[in-house]
Amino acid sequence: MLINSYAKINLYLEVLSKRPDGYHEIETLFSTINLYDSLKFALTKKPLIKILSNIPELASEDNLIHQVATKIFTDFDVKEGVEIHLQKRIPVSAGLGGGSSNAAMTILALDKLCGLNLDENSKNALAAGFGSDVNFFLYGGKARGTSRGEKLETLPDTEPMELLLVNPGIAVSSQEAYQLVNPAGSSNLNRKEWFNSLEAGIRTKYPPINEVIESMKDMGASEAMMSGSGATCFGLFPDRTQQDKAAAHFKKMRYWVKAVKTLGRSQYRECTQNLSL
């Protein structure tokens, strides 16, 4: 089975408070983008879970893919094994949800391959155990996330936005980003897009991220911000020529650069529900 595992951006992210379980209470606006990893699943007679990847360090038991597969095979008494090939294109620890997306696609793929016929509640319960935004990737498109981010309100598809992604080559862990934030304490209903309360602390600690955002604005971006916990930033350029010039500028600096579009839920579901065998 072949499946694409899409990335996301956060168009809005407000950290409200620290929770007793160690996570944070947040409000966020997720949007899928058309950058994706590729996953290939093959059941095996030998009851082992094996990951192969173009990035060797991801082929380990620490990978969320392996953890999800292990739980599914244990909880549902699956007798076979599985070999999973991960072709990684989404940068790691970059605020784009690549690992969470891989985890969600593993749930969807193994549900179908193993004939489990899990209902929505079961899939969501599985997803919530592996991270705050794994649930979002079961649905994709555009959605508001609350609580840890796992409680979702799916939103109607909108016209796709063309965006420029730039990552200066810095890996930022979610734990570090949340340690640097000052929680808002209460919801700000006046801001629902183009704001990320994790950004201020990260921009101060990592000047290259600050420089990326400011450079995007200087080069014509009407909006520019950091996605999730960073370090990937994205800019909205009204003019394609300006976007191309900005891309060329960051490529000269040897930064990771990618032009992308937001992906609607209808397109996303078409890609994830009609899995290729």
N, C-alpha and C positions, 0 to 999 in steps of 0.2 A: 504494500500500500504506500502510495506517495501522497504527501500533503505539504502545502506551503504553510509556514508559521510566520505570521505577519507581526511587524512592530507596531508600537503606539507612540503617540505624544500626549502630553497633558497640556491642554489649552488653558486650564485653570487648576490651581492646587493651593488649597488653604489648609494649614495645619492648625487644628483647634485646641487640642489638649493631649496630654500623655494619659494613656489608659493603664489600668491596674495590671493588664497582661503584658505590658512592656511596649506594645504598639502605640500608635498615635491615632486619635480621632481626626479624620480628614474630610474635606469635601473636594472633589476633583471632577474635571471634565475630560474624559478619555476620548481619543479619536484614533482609529486605525490608519496606518499609512501603508503605501504599497511597496515597502521594503520588507523582504522576507528571507528566512532561512528555509531550507528544504529538509524534510524528514522522510526517510524510507524505512518502513517496518516490514520485517519478515519473521513469521512464526517459525520456530525450530522444534524438532523432536526432543532435543536435549534441553532440560529445564534450567537454562541459564539466561541471564539478561546481559547482553553485550552491546556496548556503544562504540561506534567507529566515527571519527570526525576529522575534518580537514584541519582542525585545531586540536592537536593531540591531548593537551591538558584537559579538554572537555570530555574526553572518553574515560570518565571515572565514575565511581559510585557516588561521588558528591554531586554530580549533575542532577538537577531536578528531574530530568527525563528518567534516569535510573531509579530515583526515589519513588516517582509516581508509578512506574511499571512494577516495581517491587511490591508496593502496597496493593495495587490492583490484582496482581497474580496471587498474593497471599490472601487477601480478603475474599476473593471470589474463587479460590482454589483452582486456578488455571494450571493445567498439567504441562502445557508446552513451555518453551522458552521463547525469547524474541531477540533478534538482532536488529539494531537501530542505527542507521547511517544519518549523521547530522552534517549537513553542508551549511556552515555558519557564514552569514553575511552581515547580520546585525551585530554591531560592536558590543563587546562584553562590558558589563558594569557602566552602562552609558545612559541610563535613564529612558531607554526605549522599550523595556519590557521583554527583551529577547528570551531570557530564561523562563519567564512566566508564560510567554506564548508557547514555547516548546513544551512546557508542562501541560498546558491546556490541550494542545494538539495530541499529546500522548494519551490523554484521557479519551478524546474523541476517536482516535485511531484504534486503540486497544478495545474500546467498547464495541466497535464494529467488527474488528478482526476476530475477537474472541467470542462474538455473539452474546454479549452480556445484556444488551437491551436495557441499559440504565435509563431511568427517568431523569427529568431535569433536576429534581431535588437531590438525587444521588450524585449526579455530575457536579453540581454546585457544592455539595458537602465535601466531595473529594478535592475540588479546586481550592476551597477555602483553607484546607489544611496545608497548602504548600506556598502560600503567599497572598499578599493583599490585592494583587491585580490579576491573579490567575483566572478568577471568575469572569472578568471582562472579556478575556480572549475566547471564552466559549461562545460569545455572541458577536463581538466586534462592532464596527461602525462607530457610532457616537453614543456615549452614555455618561450619566452622572454617577459617580461613586461616592458612597458615604460609609460611615463606620470606619473600618480599616481600608475601605475602598472596595470591599467585596459585595456590599449591598448596592445593587444597580438599578437605575432607571434608564432603560433604553430610550433613545431619542430618534426622531425621524431623520432620514437621510437629508443632507443638504448638498449644495453644489460643491464639488471637490475644490480644495485649495491647493495651489502649487507652492511648495515650501523648499527652502534650502536648509539641509542639515549640515552642521559643522561640529566636529569633535576634535579638540586640540591634542588628543592622545593621552588624556588623563583618565584614570579609572577611579570613580568615586563610589564608595559603597553607600547603600541606603542608610545604614547605621550611622555612618559619619555625617551624612547630610542632615539627618534628624537630630543629631547631637548639637548641631550648630544653629538650629532654628529656635526662634522665640514664638511659642504658640499664641495664636490670636485670642484664644479664650472663647470667642463667640463667632457665629457665622456672619460674614459680610455679604449681604444679599445684593449689594450694589455692584459687585464685581463677579462676573461669571465667565469671563474669558481674558486671556492675555495677562495672567498673573500667576506667580509661583512663589509662595512664601519661603520655600527652601532656597531660593536663588541668592538672597542677600548674603547669607553666611558663606555659601560656596564661592560666590564672586569675590568676597574679601580674602578667603583663604587661598584661592587659586586665581591669581591675576590673569592668566591666559583666557579663562572663561569670561571674565569681565571684558577683556579686550575683544573677544569674538563678538559679544553682544553689542558693544559700542561701535565696533567696526561695521557690523551689519547695518546699524541705524545710519551711520555716516555715509554708507554706500547706497542708501535709498530704501532700506526696509521700512515699511510702515509700522511693523511690529517685529520684535525680536526678543526671545526669552530662552530660558533653559527648560528642558523637558525633564519632568520627574526629579530625581535626585542628581541628574547630570552624569557626565559632563557634556553630553550632546546639547547643542543649542539649535534653534531653528528660527528662520526669518521669513516673513511674508513680504515679497517684493512686488509692487504694483506693475513694474516694468520688467519684462523678461531680459532685456539687455543689461539692466542693472544687476539682476540676479546672476547672469553669466559672468559679469565682471567680478562680482563678489566671489563666485566659485573659483575663478581663476586666481584671485588674490589669495584665498586660503589654501589652494592647492600648491601655490608657490611656497607657502610656509610649511608644506608637507603635512597638513592637517587632513583628517578624513573628511571628505565632502561628498554629499549625495543630494541630488534634486529628487524630490518625491511629491506624491499627491496624497491627499486624504482619501480613504476608501470607505464607501458607504456600507451599511450593514447588509443590504441586499446583495452586493457584490461579494462581501465577506462570507455570507452564508452559502452562496453558490460555490465558493472555493472550499469551504470546510464541510459542508453537508454531502456534496457529491465527491466523496473521496475516490481517488484513482486506484484501481487494483492492477 
